[in-house]
Amino acid sequence: MTFAGSPPVVLVVDDTESVRALFVQLLAADGYRVVTATNGEEALAVAEQQPPDVFLLDVRMPGASGIEVCRRLKGAPATRLTPVILVTGLVDIRDRIEGIEAGADDFLTKPVNPLELRARVKALSRMKQLIDELDSAEAAFMALALTIEARDPSTNGHCERLARYAVSLGTALGLAGEDLSALHRGGYLHDVGKVGVPDAVLLKQGPLTAAEFEIMRQHPLIGDTLCAPLQSLRRVRPIVKHHHERCDGSGYPDGLKGDDIPLLARIVGVADVYDALTTDRPYRAALPHAVAVRELRAGVRMGQYDRRCVEAFLDVTRAPELAAPEAARVRA
């Protein structure tokens, strides 16, 4: 078997030397780079030093079992998407159930059939390659967002602050898991569509004309179009497209009202407004936190902003780590 790039790495974990030797022989013959460990703790240490593309774990091992190792791998951000194959006994149905609950991707039954072993490793290493390609594409989008920020010297730190604000607000509202992940990525990617805005508009020193503002209003649509091909950004797209909507329908691009605006977009929208108010613009100095609070609450009274989001956000901004930045310059 040949691979386009570097050969996938398979980590074989078994306390029996003859089993490890057999798996190494079979997989190395197919072109994989095989590393081994004799127990669960050693496997975790090896994975930290040289992350594999596939884990092959025996369930019954001294110390941490293969199921426990699988659970820990699937709970760690660095390895949660790495495929895990558990090797179980023929009648150990409880091991299979516990393995599924721990997040195992596949199973092999002892005695292992060599053809089945090779087929399952091949399928899962291909899946890991696709996952890595998606991660690479998403990383490229993150880099693009930071590049857009770097185009304008007045946008120093905007994306990082917005990601931090949005996650803190989402947490305060009781969100968790994928929602918080989407808020973090959305904080960085919300303005990715500004890649399609000419520098003459994006970098203008002063208020925009009506025609220029209309050009600027296109960036949520451009950003949504850019993110559309990536399935991994499906939960981020509503943030990118709708973070400039307002609860009274005065926002853009679709003039959505109230609860028709996705909650994650409302969260990022409030954080975006606060960051714009509390950092310098080319035509206005940053406003103090107290003035920004008054502006946000005035927006709530006028029906522009979600009251629950604003009040929860103002609560979390009392934390020192979320204090309004000083001497930062942001162009909203």
N, C-alpha and C positions, 0 to 999 in steps of 0.2 A: 504494500500500500504506500502511496506517495501523498505528500501534503504540500499545499501551495506555499506555506510559510514554515515556521518552526513546527516540529512535530508536537502534537498534544502530549501533555504530561499526565500520567496516571499514577496515583498514589495507592499502592497495594498495602493494606493493613491486615496482618494475620500473625498470630503468635506461633504458627507452625511453619518451620523453615521450608519443608518440602512443598507446602502450598504456595508460599511466596515465590519459591524458585520456579514452580510450574507456571504461575501467572506471569512472572517476568519473561520467561521463555516464550510463551504464546503471544504476549502483547508486543514484546520487542521485535518479534518476527514480522509484525504488521507495521513496524515503523514508529511505534510510540516510544516516548522516553519514560521509563518506568522507575519510580523511586519507591522505597519500601519503609515500613515501620512495623514494629512488633507488638505495639499496644496503642490504646487510644490516646494517652497523653503524649507519647512520642509522635503520633500522627498529627496532632494539633500543632506541636512544635515545628515539625517538618513543613506543614502547610503554611505556617507563618513565614518561614524562610523562603520557600519556593512554591507558591500557590499552584496547585494542580488544576487540570481541566476536568478530571473525573476522579472521584473517590471510590475505591473498592474496599468495603469494610466487612470483615467477619463480625457476626453478631456476638458470638461467644468468645470473649477474650478476658484475660486477667485484668483487674482494675475496671476502668470505664469500658462498658460494653459498646459494641458498634452502634446500637440504638442511641445510647447517651451521647456518643461522639457526633452522630448524625444530628441530634437535637441541638447540640452546641454549634455545629457548623451552620445549620439553618437559622440559628438565632443571631449569628454574627454578620454585620453588613458586608464584610469582605468576602464571605464564602456562602452567603445565603442562596445565591443563584448557581452555585457549582453543583453539578449532578452528583448524587450519591447512590451507589449500588450496594445493597446489603446482601451478604451471603448467609443464607439460613439453612437449617436442617429441613428435611423433606416434610416432617409433620409439625413443624413449629409454627402453627397458624397464629399463635399469640404474638410471636416475634414479628410476623408480617403486619398484624394490626398495629402493634406498637410502633413499628417502623414507618407505616403510613402516617400515623399521628405525629411522628417525629419529623416528617417531611421527606422521607426517602423517595427517590425518583424511580427506582427499579429494584428487582430482587433476582438473585440467582440461587438455585437450590443445589445443595451438596448431594452427591458428587457433581461438580460443575462440568457441564458439557463444553468442551473447548470451542465448538462452533457458536454456541449460544453466548458464551463469554465474549468472543470477538465481535459478534453482531451487536450485542447490547452496548459495549464500550464504544463501538463505532457510531451508533445512533446518538448516544449521549454526548460524545465529544463533538459531533456535528451540531447538536443543539447548543452546546456551550459556545461554539464558534459564532453562531448566529446571535446569541445573547451578547457576546463581546462586541460584535459589529454594531448592535443597537446601542450598547453603552458608548462606543466610540463616536457614533453619530450624535448622541445626546451630549457627550463631552464637547464635540465640535460646536454644537449650538450654544453651550455655555461659554465657550471661548469667543464665539461670535458676539454674544451679548456683552461681554466685557470689552471686546474690541470696539463696539459701538459706543460704550461708555467712555472709552479712552479717546474717541474722536473729539470729544468736547471736554476741554479742561474744567468746565464748570460742573461736571457730573461725577466728581471724585467720590467713590464709595457708595453711590446711590443704590446699586444692585444689592450689595452686601447688607446695607441697612434695611432695605425693603424685605429681603429674605428673613432677616432676624425679627423685624417688626411683625411680619405676617405669621411666622411660626408662633411667636409669643401670643399674638391675638387669637390664633386658632386654638392654641392650648387653653387659653382662658375661656373660650367658648365651648370647650369640651370635645374638640376634635382630636383625632389620634391617627396613627398608622399612615395609610396612603394619603389621607387629606393633608396631614402635616408635611409629608414628603412633597406633595404637589405644591403646597404653599411655598416651601423652600425653593423648589425649582422655579416656580412661577415668579418669585421675587427677583430672580436673576433674569428670567426670560421674558418678563412682561413687555419690555420695550424692544424685543428683538426685531420687530418690524421696522424700526427706525433705520435699518440698513437700506431701506428703499426711499428714505427721505433725503433730498439733496442737501449738501453741506450749506448752501446759501440759506436754506430754511432752518435746518437743525442748529447751525452755529451762529445764527443771527444775533447780534448784540442789541437787544431791545424787543419790544412787543411785536408780535407777528401781525401782518395785515390779514384781512378776511380771506384773501386768496391763499396766502401762505398757511394760515391756520387750517384751511380746507385740505391742503396737502398733508399737513401734520396729522390730521384726523384719519388719514388712511393707514397709519402704522399698525393699528390693531388688526386690520384685515390682512395686511401684508404678513404680519407675524403669524396669524392663524394659518395662512396658506403655507408658510414655511414649515410649521410644526405638523401639519396634517399628515404627511407620509409616515411619521414615526408613531407607531402604536404605543410606545413607551411614554409619549407625551399627551396621550388622550385626556388625562385628567388635568393637564396644564393648559390645554387649549382654551377652555372657557375663561381662564384668568387672562391669557394673552389677548383674547378678543374683547372681553367685556369689562376690563378694569377701569375704563373711563365712562361706563354707564352711570347714571344717577337715578335715585329712587323716584324722582318726579318725572322721569322720562326726558330730561334735558341733556343727557349724555350722548355718547356715540360709541360704536358706529350704528347701533340698531334702535336707539331710543327706548331701551327696555325700561320697565317700571317695577318698583318694589321687589317682590319675591320672584319675579321673572328673571331678575339678575342673579346668576349663580352665586351662592354664598361665598365660595372661595374668591370670586371676582370682587364681591363687595368688601371682603376682608383686605385684599391687596389694594383696592381702590382707596379705602380709608387710610391705610399706611402710606400710600403714594401721596395723598394730599398732605398728610402731616409732614412727610419728609420734604415736600416742596415748600411748605410754609416755614419750616425751621432751618432751612439752609439758604444760602445766598443765591440769588438769581442775577443775571447780568444787569437787570434794571431795578433790583430791589434787594436790600440787605435782609438777612435772615431775621425772622420774627422770634421773639422770646416764646418759650413754651406756653406761658400763660395766655399770650395773645393767640397762639395757635389753638389752644383749647377753646377760646371764645369763638374763633372762626369756625371750628368744627361743630360746636353746639349751635351756632347760628345756622349752619348748613342743615343740621337736623331739624331745626324749627321750620326752615323753608322747604323741608321735604326732600332735600338732595341726598342725604346720607342716612344709612341704617342706624337708628338710635342705639340698638343693642350693640352693634359693632363699635360705634364711637365710644360709648360709655365703657365697654370692656377694654377698648384700646387705651383710653385715658387712665384706666386703672393700672394696666401693665406698664405704661410709660413712666410711672412713678418709681419703677425699679432703676437703680443706678446704671445698670448695664444697657438700659434702653433710653437713657437721657438724650435729649436732642443734641446732635453733633455741633461742635463749635467750629467756626471758620471753614465749614464745608460749603461748596458751591454746587447747586443742583439745578438743572433745567428740566422741569416736569414735562 
